[in-house]
Amino acid sequence: MNKKQNKEAVCVTGANGFIGSWLVRTLLQQGYTTIHASVYPGSDASHLFSLPGAASDHVRLLVYEANVLDDRAISKAIEGCTGVFHVASPCTLEDPHDPQKELVEPAVQGTLNVLEAARRFKVRRVVVTSSISAMVPNPTWPPNTVFHESSWTDLDYCKSRQKWYPVSKTLAERAAWEFAEKNGMDVVAIHPATCLGSLLQPSLNASCAVLQQLLQGSKDTQEYHWLGAVHVKDVAKAQMLLFETPNVSGRYLCTDGIYQFGDFAERVSKLFPEFPVHRFTGETQPGLTACKDAAKRLIDLGLVFTPIEDAIRDTVESLKAKGFLRQEQLPS
């Protein structure tokens, strides 16, 4: 990922979210000078202009207000770009009132609108940010087998338990592959695990809320919705790697190893003993097989993962600085 002259113009959807903001930051760091930042209408994107390099004379960081369901607006954002990073997808901290309208439709139709615009403007490659939520939960996965990119989320299992986010991510990714095959497009997908790191955006995002709640005593085991964690800056590096590397295709799991959520909680507790982190007993993910180099496809492309302890520290520091985490002392 060396800096080269004349980097291509790229569009980032969901550019002011947790992952999107880090991706814009990474693109700027790596010498991209024309970045179309597509954001949800009315949402705050001002922090993007404070990113290192954003105010440089030779940089064109252009914000486009575009709901991904508005095909004309998303077309304007993508026009003139040869690369698209599709990050935008609804993910709420609260349960949706109307899952189809709030989660599934924007994820699926939004992805198709982005791909249609990319096809029309002859974009070279689209990097789709999927999720481990399109890989798990998958209760039919063979026991004692490490999860890898061939696993797909069991939709019936999720629907029966009213877990709509995995449904939305799975259907969106399946629609993307179908569209790409039908139209002969170059599409590649990345599947981040629970993303941690400093929050560049002003609001609290769902993945950092997992750590926030754990630090405040949550006993939620994350059941089948956990594989591991990853520093958000590694996700951004991986997205760029997948855009710039010529011969990549298919799905890429992005996690610094696979392990039990209980093990993660143990690490958090050791790093921050002053917080009332719950100690889980037994397996939090029944039958989950641990694996240090689960993201082998990305590791083989040269990605080096940041130690998860660093990601935890960065997140906690950021949560405190932004007022999302109270300093809770354990009773002595």
Secondary structure, 3 states (H helix, E strand, C coil): CCCCCCCCCEEEECCCCHHHHHHHHHHHHCCCCEEEEEECCCCCCHHHHHCCCCCCCCCEEEEEECCCCCHHHHHHHHCCCCEEEECCCCCCCCCCCCHHHHHHHHHHHHHHHHHHHHHHCCCCEEEEECCHHHCCCCCCCCCCCCCCCCCCCCHHHHHHCCCHHHHHHHHHHHHHHHHHHHHCCCEEEEEECEEECCCCCCCCCHHHHHHHHHHCCCCCCCHHHCCCEEEHHHHHHHHHHHHHCCCCCEEEEECCCECCHHHHHHHHHHHCCCCCCCCCCCCCCCCCCCECCCCHHHHCCCCCCCCHHHHHHHHHHHHHHCCCCCCCCCCC
